């Protein structure tokens, strides 16, 4: 049985993390699967099948690390990458897959002639790097890492185009859209929750990390403006992140505490998605937007800003794409004045994506 190692920063709540768990579980009868993480105790670890092995540098979460531990791992990645690789990663694997751009891609780039190396890219590199001098130095370092891989995998066409605009690398490239276990989503969506929705409001839910990329601050300002105009929209945001305190202060400042609600991390977001009238993703930029696939599985009406995520809703009848500006978002949400007429059903199957991954790995 071929031995495959997947690497990711940690198995915390997140889009790429969710996809990796579903892929690993689906492949675990065909391959000997191991997942490497820098940090342990991620919420998704408990969802891995028992036959999937795990390796972690730290046996605790990122938040539990001391400042000196964080500093040391950053310096080791920069100056002692080969040492880290030999100590924690190198084994009798046939294939090593760096499943997320950043630290794990740099680590898995360490030379090992006995293993095939594949890198997955999830984000828009134009937005990840920026235009600063520091960004240009980072691009040079990233390019050196990606040149160590045999094949590069992208989750969208825009994702691939953005990468090629930033890093000119002559390696085979391929698009594989995100795989999700649709039956698992439907099963989890049926679990009961205590939260009650206002039947007189248009209830909109989003699932995202509370970071700059996701544009939640922009949405709060737009929501406040529309509420003053008489809008009856109520927003629920599932997720956590470094901007939470800032966003909570903005919600208070705009006086929308009763209609713009941060629910924090939810191990099972699917009942919330199922209950709400609309699912929204109003990011400044996206790689593909895996949560949109989950919303499609549940047949939800979808609202997004114009990012690479439009590929995820291409051909999906119940989706609206708004211009990716504060004005565009305002005008778009002004049109959402009624609840959808019932929940649309969605015939969803993405098993072909697993076949693409099996072909990629081989054996």
C-alpha positions in Angstrom: 0.0 0.0 0.0 1.4 3.4 -1.0 2.4 5.7 1.9 1.1 9.3 1.6 2.0 12.2 3.9 -0.2 15.3 3.9 1.0 18.4 5.6 -0.9 21.4 7.0 -0.3 23.9 9.7 -3.0 22.5 12.0 -6.4 20.8 11.9 -8.2 23.8 13.4 -11.6 24.9 12.1 -11.0 26.2 8.5 -11.8 25.6 4.9 -8.6 23.9 3.7 -8.5 21.9 7.0 -12.1 20.6 6.4 -11.2 19.6 2.8 -8.0 17.8 3.9 -9.9 15.7 6.5 -12.6 14.7 4.0 -9.9 13.8 1.4 -7.8 11.8 3.9 -10.8 9.9 5.2 -11.9 9.1 1.6 -8.5 7.8 0.6 -7.6 5.9 3.9 -8.8 2.5 2.6 -6.6 2.8 -0.5 -3.5 4.4 0.9 -1.5 4.4 4.2 -2.2 8.0 5.2 -0.3 10.2 7.7 -1.1 13.8 8.4 1.7 16.2 9.6 0.8 19.4 11.5 2.9 22.0 13.3 0.4 22.2 16.1 -1.9 19.6 17.7 -5.3 19.6 19.3 -7.1 20.9 16.3 -10.9 20.6 16.3 -11.0 18.4 13.2 -8.5 15.8 14.6 -11.4 13.8 16.1 -13.0 13.4 12.7 -10.1 11.5 11.2 -10.6 7.8 10.7 -8.7 5.6 13.2 -6.4 4.2 10.5 -5.0 7.7 9.7 -1.7 8.4 11.6 -0.7 11.9 12.8 2.7 13.7 13.4 3.0 17.0 15.2 6.0 19.2 16.1 4.1 20.5 19.1 1.6 18.6 21.2 -0.4 21.7 21.9 -2.3 24.4 20.0 -0.7 27.5 18.5 -2.3 29.7 21.3 -0.6 27.5 23.9 2.9 28.1 22.5 5.2 30.5 24.4 6.6 33.5 22.6 10.0 31.8 22.5 8.6 28.6 21.0 6.9 30.7 18.2 10.1 32.6 17.6 12.2 29.4 17.5 10.0 27.6 15.0 9.9 30.7 12.7 13.7 30.9 12.8 14.1 27.1 12.3 11.9 27.3 9.2 14.1 30.0 7.9 17.6 28.8 8.8 17.3 25.1 9.8 14.6 23.8 7.5 16.6 20.6 6.6 17.0 19.8 10.3 13.3 20.2 11.0 12.4 18.1 7.9 14.8 15.3 8.9 13.6 15.3 12.5 9.8 15.5 12.1 8.9 14.8 8.4 11.3 12.4 6.7 10.1 8.8 6.6 9.5 6.0 4.3 6.7 7.9 2.4 6.1 7.5 -1.3 4.4 10.9 -1.7 4.5 14.1 0.4 1.8 16.6 -0.2 2.1 20.2 1.3 -1.6 21.0 1.5 -1.4 24.7 2.3 0.8 27.5 1.2 3.1 29.0 3.8 5.2 27.2 6.5 4.3 23.6 5.6 5.1 24.2 1.9 8.5 25.7 2.9 9.2 22.7 5.2 8.2 20.0 2.8 10.4 21.6 0.1 13.5 20.2 1.8 15.3 17.9 -0.7 14.5 14.2 -0.6 15.2 12.3 -3.8 13.3 9.2 -2.6 9.8 10.9 -2.5 7.4 12.6 -4.9 6.5 16.1 -3.7 3.2 17.8 -4.5 2.1 21.3 -3.3 -1.5 22.5 -3.0 -2.3 26.2 -3.4 -5.6 27.6 -2.0 -5.2 31.4 -2.0 -4.9 34.3 -4.4 -1.2 35.0 -4.4 -1.8 38.6 -5.7 -3.6 39.4 -2.4 -1.5 37.2 -0.2 1.8 38.9 -1.1 0.9 42.5 -1.8 3.3 45.0 -3.5 5.7 46.0 -0.7 9.5 45.4 -0.8 9.0 42.8 2.0 6.4 41.0 -0.1 8.9 40.8 -3.1 11.5 39.2 -0.8 8.8 36.7 0.4 7.9 35.9 -3.2 11.6 35.0 -3.9 11.6 32.6 -0.9 8.3 31.1 -1.9 9.4 30.6 -5.5 12.5 28.7 -4.3 10.2 26.4 -2.2 7.7 25.7 -5.0 10.5 24.8 -7.5 11.2 21.8 -5.3 7.9 20.3 -6.1 7.1 17.9 -8.9 3.5 19.1 -9.4 1.4 22.1 -8.2 -2.3 21.8 -7.6 -4.7 24.8 -7.5 -8.3 25.0 -6.3 -9.5 27.4 -9.0 -8.6 28.9 -12.3 -8.2 32.4 -10.8 -6.0 30.8 -8.2 -3.7 29.4 -10.8 -3.6 32.6 -12.9 -2.7 34.6 -9.8 0.1 32.2 -9.0 1.5 32.4 -12.5 1.4 36.2 -12.4 3.6 36.2 -9.3 5.8 33.1 -9.5 7.1 32.0 -12.9 7.7 28.4 -12.2 8.1 25.8 -15.0 6.4 22.9 -13.3 3.3 20.8 -14.2 0.2 22.6 -12.9 -3.3 21.2 -12.4 -6.7 22.4 -11.1 -8.6 20.1 -8.7 -11.7 21.7 -7.1 -12.2 21.1 -3.4 -13.6 17.8 -2.4 -16.2 17.6 0.3 -18.1 14.6 1.8 -21.6 15.7 1.0 -23.3 13.0 3.0 -21.4 14.1 6.1 -22.6 17.7 5.6 -26.2 16.7 5.3 -26.0 14.4 8.3 -24.5 17.2 10.5 -27.0 19.7 9.2 -29.8 17.7 10.8 -28.4 18.0 14.3 -30.6 20.1 16.6 -29.3 23.5 17.9 -30.5 25.9 20.6 -30.3 29.1 18.5 -33.7 30.4 17.4 -34.0 32.6 14.3 -36.3 35.6 14.1 -39.1 34.6 11.6 -39.7 38.2 10.8 -36.1 38.9 9.7 -34.2 37.9 6.6 -31.5 35.7 8.3 -28.1 35.6 6.6 -25.2 33.4 7.8 -21.5 33.3 7.0 -18.7 31.0 8.1 -15.3 32.6 8.1 -12.2 33.4 10.1 -12.3 36.9 11.6 -9.4 38.2 9.5 -9.0 41.2 7.2 -9.4 39.1 4.1 -13.0 38.2 4.9 -14.3 41.8 5.0 -16.6 41.4 8.0 -15.8 45.0 9.1 -17.0 46.3 5.7 -20.2 44.2 6.1 -20.9 45.7 9.5 -20.7 49.2 8.1 -23.0 48.3 5.2 -25.4 46.5 7.5 -25.6 49.5 9.8 -26.4 51.8 6.9 -29.1 49.5 5.5 -30.6 49.1 9.0 -31.0 52.8 9.3 -32.9 52.7 5.9 -35.3 50.1 7.4 -33.7 46.8 6.3 -34.8 43.8 8.4 -31.7 41.7 7.7 -30.2 39.8 10.6 -26.6 38.5 10.3 -24.9 35.6 12.0 -21.1 35.1 11.6 -19.6 31.7 12.6 -15.9 31.8 13.2 -13.2 33.4 15.3 -9.9 35.1 14.7 -7.5 38.0 15.6 -10.0 40.7 14.5 -12.8 39.6 16.9 -12.3 42.3 19.5 -12.1 45.0 16.8 -15.2 43.7 15.2 -17.1 43.6 18.4 -16.2 47.2 19.1 -17.3 48.2 15.6 -20.7 46.4 16.1 -21.2 48.4 19.3 -20.1 51.6 17.7 -22.6 51.1 14.8 -25.3 50.1 17.4 -26.2 46.8 15.6 -25.7 44.4 18.5 -29.2 43.0 18.1 -28.8 42.3 14.4 -25.2 41.5 13.6 -24.2 38.6 15.8 -20.7 36.9 16.1 -21.4 33.3 17.1 -17.7 32.4 17.5 -16.3 29.0 16.7 -18.9 26.3 16.1 -17.7 22.7 15.7 -20.8 22.0 13.6 -21.9 25.1 11.5 -24.2 23.2 9.2 -27.5 23.5 11.2 -27.0 27.3 11.2 -26.4 27.2 7.4 -29.5 25.0 6.9 -31.7 27.2 9.1 -30.8 30.6 7.6 -32.4 32.1 4.5 -29.1 33.0 2.8 -25.5 32.0 3.0 -23.0 34.8 2.3 -19.3 35.2 1.7 -18.3 38.8 1.3 -14.5 38.5 1.2 -12.0 40.9 -0.4 -10.4 37.9 -2.0 -10.8 34.1 -2.0 -9.1 31.1 -3.4 -12.3 29.2 -4.1 -14.5 29.4 -1.1 -15.0 25.8 0.1 -17.9 26.9 2.4 -19.8 27.7 -0.7 -19.7 24.1 -1.7 -21.2 23.2 1.6 -23.9 25.7 1.2 -24.6 24.3 -2.3 -24.9 20.8 -0.8 -27.6 22.1 1.5 -29.3 23.9 -1.4 -29.0 27.3 0.0 -29.4 30.7 -1.7 -25.9 32.2 -1.9 -24.6 35.8 -1.9 -21.0 36.6 -2.6 -18.7 39.4 -3.6 -16.8 39.1 -6.9 -13.7 37.1 -6.1 -12.3 33.8 -7.4 -15.2 32.2 -5.4 -17.5 33.0 -8.4 -16.1 29.7 -9.9 -17.7 27.9 -7.0 -21.2 29.2 -7.9 -20.8 29.2 -11.7 -24.0 27.6 -13.1 -25.6 27.5 -9.6 -29.0 29.1 -10.1 -29.5 30.3 -6.5 -26.5 32.6 -6.3 -26.0 36.3 -6.6 -22.6 38.0 -7.2 -22.1 41.6 -5.9 -19.4 44.0 -7.0 -16.4 43.7 -4.6 -16.7 47.2 -3.2 -18.5 48.7 -0.2 -20.9 50.5 -2.6 -21.4 47.3 -4.6 -22.2 45.3 -1.5 -24.6 48.0 -0.2 -26.5 48.1 -3.5 -26.6 44.3 -3.7 -27.9 43.8 -0.2 -30.5 46.5 -0.8 -32.1 44.0 -3.3 -32.5 41.3 -0.6 -35.8 42.4 0.7 -37.7 39.1 0.9 -37.1 35.5 2.2 -36.5 32.9 -0.6 -39.6 30.9 -1.6 -38.6 27.7 0.3 -35.3 25.8 0.2 -34.2 24.7 -3.2 -33.0 21.1 -3.4 -29.5 20.5 -4.8 -28.3 17.3 -6.6 -24.6 17.4 -5.6 -21.8 14.9 -6.3 -18.1 15.6 -6.4 -16.7 12.0 -6.3 -14.9 12.7 -9.6 -12.5 15.0 -7.6 -11.4 12.0 -5.4 -10.7 10.1 -8.7 -8.5 13.0 -9.8 -6.6 12.9 -6.5 -6.1 9.1 -6.8 -4.8 9.6 -10.4 -2.5 12.3 -9.1 -1.0 10.1 -6.3 -1.0 6.9 -8.4 -0.8 3.3 -7.2 
